[in-house]
Structures are given as structure tokens and as C-alpha cells.
Amino acid sequence: MKQSKSTRKRGLVLTIAGLKRLQAAILTMEKVQNNGHRFTLEDLGDRMNVSTKTLNRLWSLNTGVDQKTLKLCFSAFNLELHREDYAIVREPNHTESYQAFSRSLDTLNTKENEISQFLSLGTFATQHYDQLENLWSYPDGPVALDSPFYVERPPIEELVYREVIQPGCVIRIRAPREMGKSSLVLRLLAFAQMQGYRSVKVNCNQIDSSCLTNLNKLLRSLCWQIATELGIDPKLDDKWDEEIGCKLSCSLYLQSYLLKQSHSPVVLVLNEVDRFFEYPEIAQEFFGLLRSWYEEARQDNNLQKLRLVVVYSTEVYVSLDINRSPFNIGLPIHLPEFTKQQVKYLAQRHGLDWNSNKEVTQLMSLVGGHPALIRIALYYLCCQGITLEELIQDAIANGGIYRYHLWRHWAILQENPSLVKAYIEVVNTKQNISLNPIDAHKLESLGLIAYEGDRILPRCELYRAYFKKQLGVAEFEYKSLQKRA
């Protein structure tokens, strides 16, 4: 299959130098004309005379725009576009590519035949083999950077890209599990790398329980990991002075040893910080320390190099002093479910001809806009030869393609009797109910409930149908045991 010239087009993307020039000019105008307040995406679009969609393309640094657009953006802030401000790229036309890709899959029966026939497509196969692998890969975990199946949720990406270049910033990303937090962080870190920044990722679920009952061990463990990932000899015993207390030792170690040696900003990602909520005393001290770094960064040049990203699944349910909490500072990001338009776009990326909203409405009536559940459905519709009607009927009856996802949630519920009792109320009650706040937070972090005003509801119809059946059996068995006792 020959690749026509129409499938590729030229475009311009900002270089790091160009982005820094433009961002500096925007910050200056915000201070002078907007009392230091940030321009919204709409404000910037109006000033530059471009759409917000075009701005999102511009901030992504990997999707081309035309030269006229770049000139408009720069001239809006009294800048002249220079050659070093942009690079020329060639972009694939994914819509045309996937239409051809989808047609090629229609004639294939088995995975082995799909590989051999697809590879025989010559130039097309060579350039699109990655997409084929992505399509075959079960959608589990973050969406790869080069995947065509990532769905942007404007203006979220643009907001985090702008924020991470601010000295001493804090970005708080909150959403239930499997909503796309890791995929967003992956893109944020890739953007940071393009700026020449260094990054450190800390998964709080990997921290030993012994560290979560001893603040000194926790902070030493954290500092050791940061130093190691930055390629710096930790020298903890030499640099740590327990006479002045572990929090001050940690701060001085970070400021005067680690960040002082780094010539570029460091993005520190703390993932799954919900883990600390189970240890209130440690949480108070640790989160207070994070807050102090943010406040001191206003005067400390070394701390200004630190860009902190805090990732968590639910609202904080431990009692924190409002003046010591890091959950009311920085840029808050909450990941919403996919909209109908985004589900339709993703279906088209999978090669599905969903031009009307009928199929989108049917799928979303089952799983809402839950990103992981939408991706799983599209994977099976494209690769396993089942129809949407079959998928929905089987899912309602016995879990269907979602059985492993549902079993995982069911196993977690069974480990916590109070959660089982709480969720029985949720799936069986159509009126407003009042839950223990901690149980409600845990159910939300699992992604099992949603809020509709003051009402607490099952996250989607799939959850209502499946867990009503499972929890009904569990409740019956529990009552039977009570009677025997």
C-alpha cells in the first residue's frame, strides 16, 4: 500500500527556547495587566486570536501548528518570532491511517494471520506497526506516550504544562483509580524532560510499613531515593543531624545538598499519597513538611528548583491543620470522566465507525465515561469480534469482559466488612443515604461511588447490577449465620 502525500503535513512546534520566551512574556503581562493573576486559556486565546484547541496543540510541544499561528501568539505579547523559537515536524494524519488500518483488519481472522498480512503491507505496516501493537495490547496501566489512544481532557494538560515551569510549584492531581492519573503524569514528566528538568517518582505504596510509624526512617528513606535517582551519593550519615530533628535535617539535606547540586529543576512525583491517610500522626508531620517547602520556596533559590506533584485518589479524610496542609495550595487538578465526544473520538481511533451517538450512548449507559472501562470495551469490540449488544448483555448478566475488574473490587470489599455494609446501602437505596465519611472516601478512591449533589450513587450501571447481586448473596449468608448463632 503506497502512502500518499496527503497523509502527512508539515507543521511547526515550539522549541524549549521558544516556549520559555513566550511563557516569560505571558508572566510579565499577567503581573502588569492582570494584577499577577493567571490568564485563563480563554483569555490567552482571545489575546492571541486563536482557539483554545490550537493553544492546547501549541503547549503540547509535539503537535504542529502553522507559522501564521505562531506569529499571532508571539506578537500578542510584543515578541517577534525567531527561527530558534520553533522546529519543523511532519505529522501523520491519524484519521486516514486508522481508516485504512481498520479496513485491513476486516479481512483477518487470527492474530498470526493479522501479523503476517499486516507486515506484508510494506511501508504502511512499517510506519503503523506500533499502532497495531497498541491495539492488541490489553489496556492495562498508563497509556504509552506514543499511543494513539490517549484522550486529552482540555484544559488539564495545558494547565499542568504551564504550572510545572513555575519555580517552587505544587500540582495536586486527584481522581479515583483507573481514571488516567498515571497517563497524565507520564506526559507531564515527558514535558518536563523537554525543558531539561530531572524527575524522581516515589510510589508511596512501596514504602515499608515500618517507615510509616517512624518519621525519621520515612524521611531518610525518601531522601535516599531522591538522591539515588538523581545520581548523587546519598551520604545520609554525614549530612543528617538528628540533634536538630528529622524534619529540619530533611529540609536542609534537600535544600543545601541535593538541590544545590542540581543545575536544573527537579520534578518530584509523590504517587498514591493516600497511603499516609492510614497513619494520621505521620500524615500530620509529613504533609506539614511538604507545605513548608512550598512556602519557603518564595525566598529560597534552591527550593525554587523543586516542582512537587502530589497524586492521590480521594479527598483527605485525616484531620489536618489548614495552615499545615499541602491539599489547599498549588494547582488542583481533578480528572473527570470522558464526555460523549471524547468516547466517540476514542472509538474512531480504534477504527470503529460510530458516526452517530447511538453506540456511544449505549456504552456509556453501562459504564458512564470511566476511561478504563471504555478502553476495555473498545479493545474487545475491535479485537475479539463481539458486538456491542453482546458486550452489554453479558456484562449485566455475569460481568462479561469486566469480570476480572469486578472481581478485583469485590475482593477488596470483602476484606473490609464495613465497606461491604456501606456499599449494600448504596446499591439498594434510591434515596439519600449517610455513610461514615471514611467508608465513603474509601469507596470513592476505589472508584465505586459517585456524587450527584448530596446523593451517593454507584459509579455506573455495571457496578449497580453486578454488586447488587453479589452483595445480596453476601447479606443473605451473613443473616443466615446470625440466625444459626
Secondary structure, 3 states (H helix, E strand, C coil): CCCCHHHEEEEEEECHHHHHHHHHHHHHHHHHHCCCCCCCHHHHHHHHCCCHHHHHHHHHCCCCECHHHHHHHHHCCCCCCCHHHEEEEEEECHHHHHHHHHHHHHCCCCHHHHHHHHHCCCHHHHHHHHHHHHHHCCCCCCCCCCCCCCCCCCCHHHHHHHHHCCCCCEEEEECCCCCCHHHHHHHHHHHHHHCCCEEEEEEHHHCCHHHHHCHHHHHHHHHHHHHHHCCCCCCHHHHCCHHHCHHHHHHHHHHHHHHHHCCCCEEEEEECHHHHHHCHHHHHHHHHHHHHHHHHCCCCCCHHHEEEEEEECCCCCCCCCCCCCHHHCCEEEECCCCCHHHHHHHHHHCCCCCCCCHHHHHHHHHHCCCHHHHHHHHHHHHHCCCCHHHHHHHHHHHCHHHHHHHHHHHHHHHCCHHHHHHHHHHHHCCCCCCCCHHHHHHHHHCCCEEEECCEEEECCHHHHHHHHHHHHHHHHHHHHHHHHC
